[in-house]
Amino acid sequence: MSISRIVIIGAGQAGANAAIELRRRGYEGAITLIGDEAHPPYERPPLSKDALVNPAGAKLFLYPEDHYAQQNIDLRLGVRATAIDTAAHRVTLSDGETLPYGKLLLTTGAQARRLAQLDDLGDRVHRLRTLEDAEHIRAQLRPGSRALLVGAGVIGLELASSLTDLGLETVVIDPAPRAMLRNSPEILSRFLQKTHEARGVVFHFGTGVEAARREGDHLFVTLGDGTELEGDVLIYGIGVAPDDALAKTAGLHTVRGAIVVNERCVTSDPDIYAAGDAVLQVHTEGHHQRIETWENANLQSTAAICDMLGQEAPESGVSWFWTDQCGLNVQFAGEMSAPRWILRGALEEPPFLLFGLNDEGAVIAAITVNQGRDMRPAKSLIAKGAKIDPAVLTDPATKVRDLAKEI
């Protein structure tokens, strides 16, 4: 089947990957990539790290801007898609133009959740989702000043690391009992907390912001336990909400604010696909998931364009993500809810590796800390459901890659 034009709405990681991958896979028709930001497609992981600490050296953009033209990709920046006419196969843009499509890919991503109580304090309160957000935050950072961070997830801890590097006093607040509660086992959460505390970061867990006020350029928050904190800048991250607005108005199937797709990333309309943070993927065996990772954005967008072109999509493999903080590279693979974790090495002396086991003793997860070379064989152990004597798994004399070869 010949597709004359493929339109991609959303010029982030998933959208840009899809556009370039279409050319790599031999598609010769028209490609239009629509992004509502003024910047060419960029990666979000550096926003909490190098974009703040080393903006001149930060590698943000996925490709040079002229690369899209070289690949004959029509990159439309600073314009939004406002409507989809599924019957006519047309997209309406905010500048009034309409574009026909043969196939349409939605990579609309997600928006940072808002707290009006904090937003009302004005321009010294920030969220971090876009390059503009990072630029506004960086402009207010001063060594010796105090930053209040609301949210101790991955981004919150990365921010704590970056702000400490920049010489700020940093305080982290989260109503959860520990850091990275959603995506890290307790043994690693406690390790990361101690690492940050050794660098001067102060944590307030089990309590949230009850009241907030501003006096000049100073911010004051009162916590649920009565503690009052003062800061010069406040950054909050309480999760994201999938951006399904366009899909919903087009009549596509959505659940809990996310666009529902099948294993091939097809929506309820056979000519419309979706990938990335906005997606809830339903698998044939019945389970469903929404994954907010760099890797997932690439995998889903590739699966979508492979289906459009009638090609076989690569295997998704074991889920994986990473974080960089406090001079540590931490990589995660598999099920972070594993009931048992065993340690290879010493927490006090990185590098080390954690294996997550299920109740039958099979390896279902792994975490490497400054030990990235072991992640590939560890993922192989997870994929194979390897059952290995814990004494062998934790023995540093036995190489992980050798264990993977033996299974």
NUTOR-320695 format. One record per residue (C-alpha): residue number from 1; x, y, z. Coordinates in nm, 2 decimals. Example, Ala and Ser with C-alpha at 12.3 -4.5 7.8 and 13.67 -1.06 7.14 Angstrom:
% residues 2
<num:1 | u:1.23 | v:-0.45 | w:0.78>;
<num:2 | u:1.37 | v:-0.11 | w:0.71>;
//
This chain:
% residues 407
<num:1 | u:0.00 | v:0.00 | w:0.00>;
<num:2 | u:0.13 | v:0.34 | w:-0.10>;
<num:3 | u:0.10 | v:0.62 | w:0.16>;
<num:4 | u:0.13 | v:0.96 | w:0.00>;
<num:5 | u:0.18 | v:1.16 | w:0.33>;
<num:6 | u:0.25 | v:1.08 | w:0.69>;
<num:7 | u:0.18 | v:1.36 | w:0.94>;
<num:8 | u:0.34 | v:1.34 | w:1.29>;
<num:9 | u:0.19 | v:1.57 | w:1.56>;
<num:10 | u:0.44 | v:1.63 | w:1.84>;
<num:11 | u:0.81 | v:1.71 | w:1.77>;
<num:12 | u:0.96 | v:1.55 | w:2.08>;
<num:13 | u:1.17 | v:1.23 | w:2.12>;
<num:14 | u:0.90 | v:1.00 | w:1.98>;
<num:15 | u:0.80 | v:1.22 | w:1.69>;
<num:16 | u:1.15 | v:1.31 | w:1.57>;
<num:17 | u:1.26 | v:0.94 | w:1.60>;
<num:18 | u:0.96 | v:0.84 | w:1.39>;
<num:19 | u:1.03 | v:1.09 | w:1.12>;
<num:20 | u:1.39 | v:1.00 | w:1.08>;
<num:21 | u:1.32 | v:0.62 | w:1.11>;
<num:22 | u:1.07 | v:0.65 | w:0.83>;
<num:23 | u:1.35 | v:0.77 | w:0.60>;
<num:24 | u:1.59 | v:0.50 | w:0.73>;
<num:25 | u:1.33 | v:0.24 | w:0.64>;
<num:26 | u:1.29 | v:0.36 | w:0.29>;
<num:27 | u:0.97 | v:0.56 | w:0.30>;
<num:28 | u:0.98 | v:0.81 | w:0.01>;
<num:29 | u:0.65 | v:0.99 | w:0.06>;
<num:30 | u:0.59 | v:1.33 | w:0.23>;
<num:31 | u:0.65 | v:1.36 | w:0.60>;
<num:32 | u:0.53 | v:1.66 | w:0.80>;
<num:33 | u:0.65 | v:1.69 | w:1.17>;
<num:34 | u:0.45 | v:1.94 | w:1.37>;
<num:35 | u:0.58 | v:2.09 | w:1.70>;
<num:36 | u:0.43 | v:2.36 | w:1.91>;
<num:37 | u:0.77 | v:2.47 | w:2.06>;
<num:38 | u:1.00 | v:2.71 | w:1.87>;
<num:39 | u:1.30 | v:2.47 | w:1.92>;
<num:40 | u:1.39 | v:2.18 | w:1.70>;
<num:41 | u:1.33 | v:1.84 | w:1.86>;
<num:42 | u:1.53 | v:1.79 | w:2.17>;
<num:43 | u:1.58 | v:1.54 | w:2.45>;
<num:44 | u:1.43 | v:1.60 | w:2.79>;
<num:45 | u:1.67 | v:1.40 | w:3.02>;
<num:46 | u:1.94 | v:1.67 | w:3.00>;
<num:47 | u:1.70 | v:1.94 | w:3.12>;
<num:48 | u:1.75 | v:1.86 | w:3.49>;
<num:49 | u:2.12 | v:1.81 | w:3.44>;
<num:50 | u:2.36 | v:1.96 | w:3.18>;
<num:51 | u:2.10 | v:2.22 | w:3.07>;
<num:52 | u:2.13 | v:2.37 | w:3.42>;
<num:53 | u:2.49 | v:2.29 | w:3.52>;
<num:54 | u:2.67 | v:2.32 | w:3.18>;
<num:55 | u:2.43 | v:2.48 | w:2.93>;
<num:56 | u:2.72 | v:2.56 | w:2.69>;
<num:57 | u:2.82 | v:2.20 | w:2.67>;
<num:58 | u:2.48 | v:2.04 | w:2.69>;
<num:59 | u:2.38 | v:1.81 | w:2.41>;
<num:60 | u:2.01 | v:1.87 | w:2.38>;
<num:61 | u:1.90 | v:1.85 | w:2.02>;
<num:62 | u:1.83 | v:1.52 | w:1.86>;
<num:63 | u:1.97 | v:1.63 | w:1.52>;
<num:64 | u:2.10 | v:1.95 | w:1.37>;
<num:65 | u:1.80 | v:2.15 | w:1.24>;
<num:66 | u:1.91 | v:2.13 | w:0.88>;
<num:67 | u:1.91 | v:1.75 | w:0.90>;
<num:68 | u:1.53 | v:1.75 | w:0.87>;
<num:69 | u:1.55 | v:1.94 | w:0.54>;
<num:70 | u:1.83 | v:1.71 | w:0.42>;
<num:71 | u:1.60 | v:1.42 | w:0.49>;
<num:72 | u:1.31 | v:1.60 | w:0.31>;
<num:73 | u:1.11 | v:1.62 | w:0.63>;
<num:74 | u:0.88 | v:1.92 | w:0.65>;
<num:75 | u:0.95 | v:2.04 | w:1.01>;
<num:76 | u:0.68 | v:2.29 | w:1.13>;
<num:77 | u:0.78 | v:2.46 | w:1.46>;
<num:78 | u:0.58 | v:2.70 | w:1.67>;
<num:79 | u:0.25 | v:2.57 | w:1.54>;
<num:80 | u:-0.01 | v:2.35 | w:1.70>;
<num:81 | u:-0.25 | v:2.09 | w:1.56>;
<num:82 | u:-0.60 | v:2.21 | w:1.67>;
<num:83 | u:-0.83 | v:1.95 | w:1.51>;
<num:84 | u:-0.83 | v:1.61 | w:1.33>;
<num:85 | u:-1.10 | v:1.53 | w:1.07>;
<num:86 | u:-1.08 | v:1.16 | w:1.07>;
<num:87 | u:-1.34 | v:1.12 | w:0.79>;
<num:88 | u:-1.16 | v:1.36 | w:0.55>;
<num:89 | u:-0.81 | v:1.26 | w:0.68>;
<num:90 | u:-0.71 | v:1.62 | w:0.74>;
<num:91 | u:-0.54 | v:1.80 | w:1.03>;
<num:92 | u:-0.60 | v:2.17 | w:1.10>;
<num:93 | u:-0.32 | v:2.38 | w:1.24>;
<num:94 | u:-0.33 | v:2.68 | w:1.46>;
<num:95 | u:-0.22 | v:2.91 | w:1.17>;
<num:96 | u:-0.53 | v:2.80 | w:0.98>;
<num:97 | u:-0.36 | v:2.56 | w:0.74>;
<num:98 | u:-0.51 | v:2.22 | w:0.68>;
<num:99 | u:-0.29 | v:1.91 | w:0.59>;
<num:100 | u:-0.41 | v:1.59 | w:0.43>;
<num:101 | u:-0.27 | v:1.26 | w:0.57>;
<num:102 | u:-0.26 | v:0.90 | w:0.47>;
<num:103 | u:-0.14 | v:0.79 | w:0.81>;
<num:104 | u:-0.12 | v:1.00 | w:1.12>;
<num:105 | u:0.10 | v:0.96 | w:1.43>;
<num:106 | u:0.02 | v:1.13 | w:1.76>;
<num:107 | u:0.32 | v:1.19 | w:1.98>;
<num:108 | u:0.16 | v:1.46 | w:2.19>;
<num:109 | u:0.34 | v:1.37 | w:2.51>;
<num:110 | u:0.24 | v:1.49 | w:2.85>;
<num:111 | u:0.21 | v:1.81 | w:3.05>;
<num:112 | u:0.35 | v:1.86 | w:3.40>;
<num:113 | u:0.08 | v:1.86 | w:3.66>;
<num:114 | u:0.01 | v:2.19 | w:3.82>;
<num:115 | u:-0.04 | v:2.31 | w:4.18>;
<num:116 | u:-0.23 | v:2.64 | w:4.17>;
<num:117 | u:-0.14 | v:2.70 | w:4.54>;
<num:118 | u:0.23 | v:2.72 | w:4.43>;
<num:119 | u:0.18 | v:2.88 | w:4.09>;
<num:120 | u:0.00 | v:3.17 | w:4.26>;
<num:121 | u:0.34 | v:3.27 | w:4.41>;
<num:122 | u:0.46 | v:3.40 | w:4.08>;
<num:123 | u:0.78 | v:3.39 | w:3.88>;
<num:124 | u:1.00 | v:3.23 | w:4.14>;
<num:125 | u:0.80 | v:2.90 | w:4.12>;
<num:126 | u:0.88 | v:2.66 | w:3.84>;
<num:127 | u:0.80 | v:2.33 | w:3.68>;
<num:128 | u:1.05 | v:2.15 | w:3.46>;
<num:129 | u:0.92 | v:2.01 | w:3.14>;
<num:130 | u:1.05 | v:2.22 | w:2.85>;
<num:131 | u:1.37 | v:2.39 | w:2.74>;
<num:132 | u:1.21 | v:2.72 | w:2.82>;
<num:133 | u:1.14 | v:2.60 | w:3.18>;
<num:134 | u:1.51 | v:2.51 | w:3.22>;
<num:135 | u:1.62 | v:2.85 | w:3.09>;
<num:136 | u:1.39 | v:3.03 | w:3.33>;
<num:137 | u:1.51 | v:2.82 | w:3.62>;
<num:138 | u:1.88 | v:2.87 | w:3.54>;
<num:139 | u:1.83 | v:3.25 | w:3.53>;
<num:140 | u:1.73 | v:3.25 | w:3.90>;
<num:141 | u:2.00 | v:3.02 | w:4.04>;
<num:142 | u:2.25 | v:3.18 | w:4.26>;
<num:143 | u:2.53 | v:3.01 | w:4.47>;
<num:144 | u:2.44 | v:3.03 | w:4.84>;
<num:145 | u:2.07 | v:3.08 | w:4.78>;
<num:146 | u:1.82 | v:2.81 | w:4.88>;
<num:147 | u:1.60 | v:2.60 | w:4.65>;
<num:148 | u:1.29 | v:2.42 | w:4.77>;
<num:149 | u:1.21 | v:2.11 | w:4.56>;
<num:150 | u:0.86 | v:1.96 | w:4.59>;
<num:151 | u:0.88 | v:1.60 | w:4.47>;
<num:152 | u:1.15 | v:1.34 | w:4.52>;
<num:153 | u:1.10 | v:1.14 | w:4.21>;
<num:154 | u:1.37 | v:1.09 | w:3.94>;
<num:155 | u:1.36 | v:1.45 | w:3.82>;
<num:156 | u:1.35 | v:1.59 | w:4.18>;
<num:157 | u:1.67 | v:1.40 | w:4.27>;
<num:158 | u:1.84 | v:1.50 | w:3.95>;
<num:159 | u:1.75 | v:1.86 | w:4.02>;
<num:160 | u:1.88 | v:1.82 | w:4.38>;
<num:161 | u:2.21 | v:1.70 | w:4.24>;
<num:162 | u:2.24 | v:1.98 | w:3.99>;
<num:163 | u:2.15 | v:2.26 | w:4.22>;
<num:164 | u:2.40 | v:2.13 | w:4.48>;
<num:165 | u:2.66 | v:2.13 | w:4.21>;
<num:166 | u:2.58 | v:2.49 | w:4.15>;
<num:167 | u:2.63 | v:2.58 | w:4.51>;
<num:168 | u:2.27 | v:2.61 | w:4.62>;
<num:169 | u:2.13 | v:2.49 | w:4.95>;
<num:170 | u:1.87 | v:2.23 | w:4.86>;
<num:171 | u:1.56 | v:2.11 | w:5.04>;
<num:172 | u:1.34 | v:1.83 | w:4.91>;
<num:173 | u:0.98 | v:1.78 | w:5.02>;
<num:174 | u:0.77 | v:1.47 | w:4.94>;
<num:175 | u:0.46 | v:1.32 | w:5.11>;
<num:176 | u:0.59 | v:0.98 | w:5.02>;
<num:177 | u:0.79 | v:0.78 | w:5.28>;
<num:178 | u:1.10 | v:0.77 | w:5.06>;
<num:179 | u:1.26 | v:0.89 | w:4.73>;
<num:180 | u:1.17 | v:0.75 | w:4.39>;
<num:181 | u:0.89 | v:0.54 | w:4.55>;
<num:182 | u:0.73 | v:0.45 | w:4.21>;
<num:183 | u:1.03 | v:0.32 | w:4.03>;
<num:184 | u:1.30 | v:0.22 | w:4.28>;
<num:185 | u:1.33 | v:-0.05 | w:4.55>;
<num:186 | u:1.38 | v:0.08 | w:4.91>;
<num:187 | u:1.74 | v:-0.04 | w:4.93>;
<num:188 | u:1.84 | v:0.20 | w:4.64>;
<num:189 | u:1.61 | v:0.48 | w:4.76>;
<num:190 | u:1.78 | v:0.48 | w:5.10>;
<num:191 | u:2.13 | v:0.47 | w:4.93>;
<num:192 | u:2.05 | v:0.77 | w:4.71>;
<num:193 | u:1.90 | v:0.96 | w:5.00>;
<num:194 | u:2.22 | v:0.91 | w:5.21>;
<num:195 | u:2.43 | v:1.01 | w:4.91>;
<num:196 | u:2.24 | v:1.34 | w:4.87>;
<num:197 | u:2.25 | v:1.41 | w:5.24>;
<num:198 | u:2.62 | v:1.37 | w:5.25>;
<num:199 | u:2.63 | v:1.65 | w:5.00>;
<num:200 | u:2.41 | v:1.87 | w:5.22>;
<num:201 | u:2.06 | v:1.81 | w:5.08>;
<num:202 | u:1.79 | v:1.81 | w:5.34>;
<num:203 | u:1.48 | v:1.58 | w:5.29>;
<num:204 | u:1.13 | v:1.61 | w:5.44>;
<num:205 | u:0.94 | v:1.29 | w:5.37>;
<num:206 | u:0.59 | v:1.19 | w:5.48>;
<num:207 | u:0.46 | v:1.55 | w:5.47>;
<num:208 | u:0.35 | v:1.79 | w:5.20>;
<num:209 | u:0.30 | v:2.16 | w:5.15>;
<num:210 | u:0.00 | v:2.28 | w:5.35>;
<num:211 | u:0.04 | v:2.66 | w:5.30>;
<num:212 | u:0.26 | v:2.89 | w:5.09>;
<num:213 | u:0.33 | v:3.26 | w:5.07>;
<num:214 | u:0.57 | v:3.51 | w:4.91>;
<num:215 | u:0.73 | v:3.81 | w:5.06>;
<num:216 | u:0.93 | v:4.00 | w:4.80>;
<num:217 | u:1.17 | v:3.75 | w:4.64>;
<num:218 | u:1.14 | v:3.51 | w:4.93>;
<num:219 | u:0.91 | v:3.21 | w:4.94>;
<num:220 | u:0.77 | v:3.05 | w:5.25>;
<num:221 | u:0.61 | v:2.71 | w:5.27>;
<num:222 | u:0.45 | v:2.54 | w:5.57>;
<num:223 | u:0.45 | v:2.16 | w:5.58>;
<num:224 | u:0.18 | v:1.93 | w:5.71>;
<num:225 | u:0.39 | v:1.86 | w:6.02>;
<num:226 | u:0.42 | v:2.23 | w:6.10>;
<num:227 | u:0.77 | v:2.29 | w:5.97>;
<num:228 | u:0.82 | v:2.62 | w:5.79>;
<num:229 | u:1.08 | v:2.65 | w:5.52>;
<num:230 | u:1.21 | v:2.96 | w:5.34>;
<num:231 | u:1.36 | v:2.96 | w:4.99>;
<num:232 | u:1.46 | v:3.18 | w:4.71>;
<num:233 | u:1.33 | v:2.96 | w:4.43>;
<num:234 | u:1.09 | v:2.67 | w:4.43>;
<num:235 | u:1.06 | v:2.39 | w:4.17>;
<num:236 | u:0.79 | v:2.13 | w:4.19>;
<num:237 | u:0.74 | v:1.80 | w:4.01>;
<num:238 | u:0.43 | v:1.60 | w:4.10>;
<num:239 | u:0.41 | v:1.39 | w:3.78>;
<num:240 | u:0.27 | v:1.44 | w:3.44>;
<num:241 | u:-0.07 | v:1.42 | w:3.27>;
<num:242 | u:-0.09 | v:1.26 | w:2.92>;
<num:243 | u:-0.20 | v:1.51 | w:2.65>;
<num:244 | u:-0.50 | v:1.34 | w:2.50>;
<num:245 | u:-0.70 | v:1.65 | w:2.42>;
<num:246 | u:-0.66 | v:1.63 | w:2.04>;
<num:247 | u:-0.72 | v:1.26 | w:2.03>;
<num:248 | u:-1.03 | v:1.29 | w:2.25>;
<num:249 | u:-1.19 | v:1.56 | w:2.03>;
<num:250 | u:-1.12 | v:1.34 | w:1.73>;
<num:251 | u:-1.32 | v:1.07 | w:1.89>;
<num:252 | u:-1.04 | v:0.83 | w:1.95>;
<num:253 | u:-1.06 | v:0.59 | w:2.24>;
<num:254 | u:-0.89 | v:0.73 | w:2.56>;
<num:255 | u:-0.88 | v:0.60 | w:2.91>;
<num:256 | u:-0.78 | v:0.80 | w:3.22>;
<num:257 | u:-0.65 | v:1.08 | w:3.00>;
<num:258 | u:-0.43 | v:0.85 | w:2.78>;
<num:259 | u:-0.47 | v:0.75 | w:2.42>;
<num:260 | u:-0.53 | v:0.37 | w:2.40>;
<num:261 | u:-0.33 | v:0.18 | w:2.14>;
<num:262 | u:-0.27 | v:-0.19 | w:2.07>;
<num:263 | u:0.07 | v:-0.37 | w:2.05>;
<num:264 | u:0.13 | v:-0.21 | w:1.71>;
<num:265 | u:0.05 | v:0.14 | w:1.85>;
<num:266 | u:-0.27 | v:0.16 | w:1.64>;
<num:267 | u:-0.55 | v:0.37 | w:1.80>;
<num:268 | u:-0.92 | v:0.30 | w:1.76>;
<num:269 | u:-0.89 | v:0.46 | w:1.41>;
<num:270 | u:-0.68 | v:0.22 | w:1.19>;
<num:271 | u:-0.52 | v:0.52 | w:1.01>;
<num:272 | u:-0.41 | v:0.69 | w:1.33>;
<num:273 | u:-0.12 | v:0.58 | w:1.56>;
<num:274 | u:0.01 | v:0.71 | w:1.89>;
<num:275 | u:0.34 | v:0.67 | w:2.08>;
<num:276 | u:0.52 | v:0.80 | w:2.38>;
<num:277 | u:0.41 | v:0.96 | w:2.71>;
<num:278 | u:0.05 | v:1.01 | w:2.60>;
<num:279 | u:-0.02 | v:0.64 | w:2.53>;
<num:280 | u:-0.18 | v:0.36 | w:2.72>;
<num:281 | u:-0.08 | v:0.04 | w:2.55>;
<num:282 | u:-0.31 | v:-0.26 | w:2.57>;
<num:283 | u:-0.15 | v:-0.60 | w:2.50>;
<num:284 | u:-0.32 | v:-0.91 | w:2.35>;
<num:285 | u:-0.26 | v:-1.10 | w:2.68>;
<num:286 | u:-0.47 | v:-0.85 | w:2.86>;
<num:287 | u:-0.23 | v:-0.63 | w:3.06>;
<num:288 | u:-0.19 | v:-0.26 | w:2.99>;
<num:289 | u:0.07 | v:-0.01 | w:3.07>;
<num:290 | u:0.18 | v:0.35 | w:3.03>;
<num:291 | u:0.56 | v:0.40 | w:3.04>;
<num:292 | u:0.72 | v:0.74 | w:3.06>;
<num:293 | u:1.08 | v:0.67 | w:2.95>;
<num:294 | u:1.32 | v:0.78 | w:2.67>;
<num:295 | u:1.35 | v:0.42 | w:2.56>;
<num:296 | u:0.97 | v:0.36 | w:2.54>;
<num:297 | u:0.92 | v:0.67 | w:2.32>;
<num:298 | u:1.17 | v:0.53 | w:2.07>;
<num:299 | u:1.03 | v:0.18 | w:2.08>;
<num:300 | u:0.67 | v:0.28 | w:2.04>;
<num:301 | u:0.73 | v:0.53 | w:1.76>;
<num:302 | u:0.94 | v:0.27 | w:1.57>;
<num:303 | u:0.66 | v:0.01 | w:1.62>;
<num:304 | u:0.41 | v:0.25 | w:1.48>;
<num:305 | u:0.60 | v:0.34 | w:1.16>;
<num:306 | u:0.69 | v:-0.03 | w:1.10>;
<num:307 | u:0.32 | v:-0.11 | w:1.11>;
<num:308 | u:0.25 | v:0.17 | w:0.87>;
<num:309 | u:0.51 | v:0.04 | w:0.63>;
<num:310 | u:0.42 | v:-0.33 | w:0.67>;
<num:311 | u:0.75 | v:-0.41 | w:0.82>;
<num:312 | u:0.85 | v:-0.62 | w:1.12>;
<num:313 | u:0.91 | v:-0.41 | w:1.43>;
<num:314 | u:1.21 | v:-0.49 | w:1.65>;
<num:315 | u:1.15 | v:-0.68 | w:1.98>;
<num:316 | u:1.10 | v:-0.44 | w:2.27>;
<num:317 | u:1.30 | v:-0.65 | w:2.51>;
<num:318 | u:1.33 | v:-0.58 | w:2.89>;
<num:319 | u:1.22 | v:-0.23 | w:3.00>;
<num:320 | u:1.51 | v:0.00 | w:3.08>;
<num:321 | u:1.57 | v:0.36 | w:3.20>;
<num:322 | u:1.85 | v:0.55 | w:3.38>;
<num:323 | u:1.93 | v:0.85 | w:3.60>;
<num:324 | u:2.25 | v:1.05 | w:3.66>;
<num:325 | u:2.29 | v:1.22 | w:3.99>;
<num:326 | u:2.57 | v:1.29 | w:4.24>;
<num:327 | u:2.83 | v:1.16 | w:4.00>;
<num:328 | u:2.64 | v:0.83 | w:3.98>;
<num:329 | u:2.50 | v:0.66 | w:3.67>;
<num:330 | u:2.21 | v:0.44 | w:3.78>;
<num:331 | u:2.05 | v:0.21 | w:3.53>;
<num:332 | u:1.73 | v:0.02 | w:3.59>;
<num:333 | u:1.59 | v:-0.29 | w:3.41>;
<num:334 | u:1.29 | v:-0.51 | w:3.46>;
<num:335 | u:1.04 | v:-0.51 | w:3.75>;
<num:336 | u:1.12 | v:-0.26 | w:4.02>;
<num:337 | u:0.85 | v:-0.42 | w:4.24>;
<num:338 | u:1.06 | v:-0.74 | w:4.28>;
<num:339 | u:0.99 | v:-0.89 | w:4.62>;
<num:340 | u:1.35 | v:-0.96 | w:4.70>;
<num:341 | u:1.67 | v:-0.77 | w:4.62>;
<num:342 | u:2.03 | v:-0.90 | w:4.66>;
<num:343 | u:2.34 | v:-0.69 | w:4.65>;
<num:344 | u:2.66 | v:-0.76 | w:4.44>;
<num:345 | u:2.93 | v:-0.53 | w:4.59>;
<num:346 | u:2.90 | v:-0.28 | w:4.87>;
<num:347 | u:2.66 | v:0.01 | w:4.90>;
<num:348 | u:2.93 | v:0.22 | w:5.06>;
<num:349 | u:3.17 | v:0.17 | w:4.78>;
<num:350 | u:3.02 | v:0.20 | w:4.43>;
<num:351 | u:3.02 | v:0.05 | w:4.17>;
<num:352 | u:2.77 | v:-0.22 | w:4.27>;
<num:353 | u:2.48 | v:-0.41 | w:4.12>;
<num:354 | u:2.14 | v:-0.51 | w:4.26>;
<num:355 | u:1.94 | v:-0.81 | w:4.14>;
<num:356 | u:1.57 | v:-0.83 | w:4.19>;
<num:357 | u:1.43 | v:-1.19 | w:4.23>;
<num:358 | u:1.07 | v:-1.31 | w:4.23>;
<num:359 | u:0.93 | v:-1.56 | w:4.48>;
<num:360 | u:1.07 | v:-1.85 | w:4.27>;
<num:361 | u:1.42 | v:-1.71 | w:4.27>;
<num:362 | u:1.42 | v:-1.60 | w:3.91>;
<num:363 | u:1.60 | v:-1.28 | w:3.81>;
<num:364 | u:1.33 | v:-1.02 | w:3.71>;
<num:365 | u:1.51 | v:-0.70 | w:3.77>;
<num:366 | u:1.86 | v:-0.54 | w:3.79>;
<num:367 | u:2.01 | v:-0.20 | w:3.89>;
<num:368 | u:2.36 | v:-0.10 | w:3.81>;
<num:369 | u:2.53 | v:0.19 | w:3.99>;
<num:370 | u:2.84 | v:0.31 | w:3.80>;
<num:371 | u:2.85 | v:-0.04 | w:3.65>;
<num:372 | u:2.68 | v:0.01 | w:3.32>;
<num:373 | u:2.88 | v:-0.25 | w:3.14>;
<num:374 | u:2.69 | v:-0.52 | w:3.33>;
<num:375 | u:2.35 | v:-0.39 | w:3.22>;
<num:376 | u:2.33 | v:-0.57 | w:2.89>;
<num:377 | u:2.41 | v:-0.92 | w:3.03>;
<num:378 | u:2.18 | v:-0.85 | w:3.33>;
<num:379 | u:1.90 | v:-0.77 | w:3.09>;
<num:380 | u:1.97 | v:-1.11 | w:2.92>;
<num:381 | u:1.93 | v:-1.28 | w:3.26>;
<num:382 | u:1.60 | v:-1.11 | w:3.31>;
<num:383 | u:1.48 | v:-1.20 | w:2.96>;
<num:384 | u:1.56 | v:-1.56 | w:3.02>;
<num:385 | u:1.41 | v:-1.57 | w:3.37>;
<num:386 | u:1.74 | v:-1.71 | w:3.50>;
<num:387 | u:1.74 | v:-1.89 | w:3.83>;
<num:388 | u:2.09 | v:-1.87 | w:3.97>;
<num:389 | u:2.22 | v:-1.94 | w:4.32>;
<num:390 | u:2.22 | v:-1.60 | w:4.50>;
<num:391 | u:2.57 | v:-1.67 | w:4.63>;
<num:392 | u:2.69 | v:-1.70 | w:4.27>;
<num:393 | u:2.50 | v:-1.39 | w:4.16>;
<num:394 | u:2.66 | v:-1.18 | w:4.43>;
<num:395 | u:3.01 | v:-1.32 | w:4.39>;
<num:396 | u:3.22 | v:-1.04 | w:4.22>;
<num:397 | u:3.47 | v:-1.31 | w:4.11>;
<num:398 | u:3.20 | v:-1.44 | w:3.86>;
<num:399 | u:3.14 | v:-1.20 | w:3.57>;
<num:400 | u:2.78 | v:-1.12 | w:3.49>;
<num:401 | u:2.84 | v:-1.17 | w:3.12>;
<num:402 | u:2.97 | v:-1.52 | w:3.18>;
<num:403 | u:2.65 | v:-1.60 | w:3.38>;
<num:404 | u:2.44 | v:-1.47 | w:3.09>;
<num:405 | u:2.63 | v:-1.69 | w:2.84>;
<num:406 | u:2.57 | v:-2.00 | w:3.05>;
<num:407 | u:2.19 | v:-1.97 | w:3.07>;
//
